[in-house]
Amino acid sequence: MKNALITGVTGQDGAYLSKYLLDLGYFVYGAIRRSSNLNKERFDYFKILDNKNFKLIELDITDSASLHNFFKEYQVSEVYNLAAQSFVGLSFSQPILTANITGLGPLYLLEAIRQSNREIKFYQASSSELYGKVRETPQNENTEFHPRSPYGVAKLFAHWSSINYRESYDMFT
């Protein structure tokens, strides 16, 4: 059985991905912030919390010690990072929080994976906000990035961090 960690599991994409992986026979660890109020509506819709192959865990992606402890305690083969401060408007009033969670959080995850098990596959969720001030429509893999918000800049940092870890450490990111 494959084991996966999903950060940002309480969001729409996290719930759908949990359901999909559970249907494929995975064991899924769903990471929630210690301070978050659990929104169970999406979990209830898919009956995820009733599934014996799903476990909610408290995990702070900006705390390297808790990440290292997680990877020591749980054996996962895949990590899906959906966690972010994802409100673009809020990123202007809270740019440091946005940078820490959305930009540095993925870097903490990548480093913990590198130090614990480089065979873990890592997925970093992205955003059209990387393109910001669109210079061509439609965008494609060759479109130049031009983020216009702290959120977009943080997502771009996470994007380039993932590429750097793939190229520098031969990791699957």
C-alpha positions in Angstrom: 0.0 0.0 0.0 1.3 3.5 -0.9 1.2 6.2 1.7 0.8 9.9 0.9 0.9 13.1 2.8 -1.4 15.9 1.7 -0.9 19.4 3.1 -3.7 21.8 2.8 -6.0 18.8 3.0 -9.0 20.8 4.2 -9.3 22.8 1.0 -11.3 21.8 -2.1 -8.4 20.2 -3.9 -7.2 18.5 -0.8 -10.6 16.8 -0.3 -10.8 15.7 -3.9 -7.2 14.4 -3.9 -7.8 12.5 -0.7 -10.9 10.8 -2.2 -9.0 10.0 -5.3 -6.0 8.5 -3.5 -8.2 6.5 -1.1 -10.1 5.1 -4.0 -6.7 4.0 -5.5 -5.9 2.1 -2.2 -3.5 4.6 -0.6 -3.2 5.4 3.0 -3.5 9.2 3.3 -2.2 11.4 6.0 -4.0 14.7 5.9 -2.1 17.6 7.4 -3.8 20.4 9.2 -2.4 23.4 11.1 -2.6 23.2 14.9 -4.4 26.5 15.0 -6.9 25.8 12.2 -10.6 25.2 12.7 -11.4 21.9 10.9 -13.9 22.5 8.1 -15.3 19.0 7.8 -17.9 19.7 5.2 -15.9 18.4 2.3 -14.7 15.4 4.3 -18.3 14.6 5.2 -19.4 14.8 1.6 -16.8 12.2 0.6 -17.0 10.3 3.9 -13.2 10.6 4.2 -13.0 10.7 8.0 -14.8 7.4 8.1 -12.2 5.7 6.0 -9.7 3.6 8.0 -7.0 4.5 5.5 -7.2 8.2 6.3 -5.6 10.0 9.3 -5.7 13.7 10.1 -2.4 14.9 11.7 -1.3 18.3 13.0 1.7 19.5 11.0 3.2 22.9 10.5 5.0 23.1 7.2 7.0 26.1 8.5 8.4 24.1 11.4 11.4 22.1 10.2 11.5 20.0 13.5 7.9 18.9 13.1 8.5 18.0 9.5 11.6 15.9 10.3 9.7 14.2 13.1 6.8 13.4 10.7 9.1 11.8 8.1 10.9 9.8 10.9 7.6 8.5 12.3 5.6 7.9 9.1 6.8 6.3 5.9 5.3 8.1 2.9 6.1 7.7 -0.8 4.4 10.8 -2.0 3.9 14.4 -0.7 1.3 16.7 -2.2 1.8 20.3 -1.0 -1.5 22.1 -1.4 -1.0 24.3 1.7 -0.8 28.0 1.2 -2.1 31.4 2.3 -4.1 31.4 -0.9 -6.0 34.7 -0.7 -4.3 37.0 -3.2 -5.9 40.1 -1.7 -4.8 39.1 1.9 -1.2 38.6 0.6 -0.9 42.4 0.2 -1.8 43.1 3.9 0.1 40.0 5.2 3.1 39.6 2.8 5.4 38.0 5.4 2.9 35.4 6.5 2.2 34.6 2.8 5.9 34.3 2.1 6.5 32.0 5.1 3.6 29.6 4.3 3.3 29.8 0.6 7.0 30.3 -0.3 9.2 29.0 2.5 6.8 26.1 3.5 7.5 24.1 0.4 11.3 24.7 0.9 11.0 23.3 4.5 9.2 20.3 3.1 11.7 19.8 0.3 14.6 20.0 2.8 13.0 17.6 5.2 12.4 15.1 2.3 16.0 15.5 1.1 17.3 14.8 4.6 15.0 11.9 5.3 14.3 10.0 2.0 15.1 11.4 -1.4 12.9 8.7 -3.0 9.7 10.5 -1.8 7.9 12.1 -4.7 6.9 15.7 -4.2 4.2 17.7 -5.9 4.0 21.5 -5.5 0.6 23.0 -6.4 1.0 26.1 -8.6 -1.1 29.0 -9.6 -1.8 31.2 -12.6 -0.7 34.0 -10.4 2.9 33.2 -11.4 2.1 34.9 -14.7 0.5 37.9 -13.0 0.6 40.6 -15.7 -0.2 38.4 -18.6 2.0 39.0 -21.6 0.4 36.4 -23.9 -2.8 34.5 -24.0 -3.1 31.6 -23.6 -0.1 31.0 -21.3 2.1 27.9 -21.8 5.2 26.3 -20.4 7.3 29.0 -22.2 5.4 32.0 -21.0 7.5 34.4 -19.0 6.6 34.7 -15.3 5.6 38.2 -14.0 3.9 37.8 -10.6 2.1 41.0 -9.4 1.2 40.0 -5.8 3.0 38.7 -2.8 1.1 35.5 -3.2 2.3 35.1 -6.8 5.9 35.9 -5.8 5.7 33.3 -3.0 4.3 30.7 -5.4 7.1 31.5 -7.8 9.7 30.9 -5.1 8.1 27.5 -4.3 8.1 26.7 -8.0 11.8 27.5 -8.5 12.7 25.7 -5.2 11.1 22.6 -6.5 13.0 22.8 -9.7 16.2 23.5 -7.8 15.8 20.4 -5.6 15.0 18.3 -8.7 18.1 19.4 -10.5 20.5 19.8 -7.5 19.6 16.6 -5.6 18.0 14.4 -8.3 14.7 14.3 -6.4 11.3 13.7 -8.0 9.7 17.1 -7.7 
